[in-house]
Amino acid sequence: MTVPTELRDVLGMRELVAPLGGDKKEAERKALVVLNRFHAILEQAQEAVAANRPSLSTAAKAHYRAELANDDKGRAVRHPRLQTH
């Protein structure tokens, strides 16, 4: 099963692979269990990615703080009497 691009760094692989055995009946029996396990792995990886992603509110607050800091720097005026030569 191909791992979605956004989950490859989390899982460290491009594909999930498992042997199903040489016998067709055995492979058919194991396939559903293996696919369910793969889906569970992908779901856990997606949850890990989502947990590390900042919320919109958190991102907006961080951006606002950065803009305020840039504005403060832009407004800072050096007083000629306070400058050292």
C-alpha positions, 0 to 999 in steps of 0.5 A: 500500500502506498503511503501518502506523501504527507505521512512519509516523513512520519513513517519513514517509508513510501510503501507498507508491505507485508508477505501474504504467503505463497498459497492463494487461499492463505493470501486471501485469508491474510489480505483483509487483516493486513489491509486493516493493519495498514489502515490503522498505521496510516490513521495513527500517522495522520493523528501524529501529523495533526497533533503537531500542526498548530491550530488556526488560532495559535498560528494567527497569534504567532503571526500577530506577535511577529508583526507587532515585533516588526512594527516595534522595530520599525518605529524605534527611533534613536534619539541623537543625544542618546547615541554613542560615538 
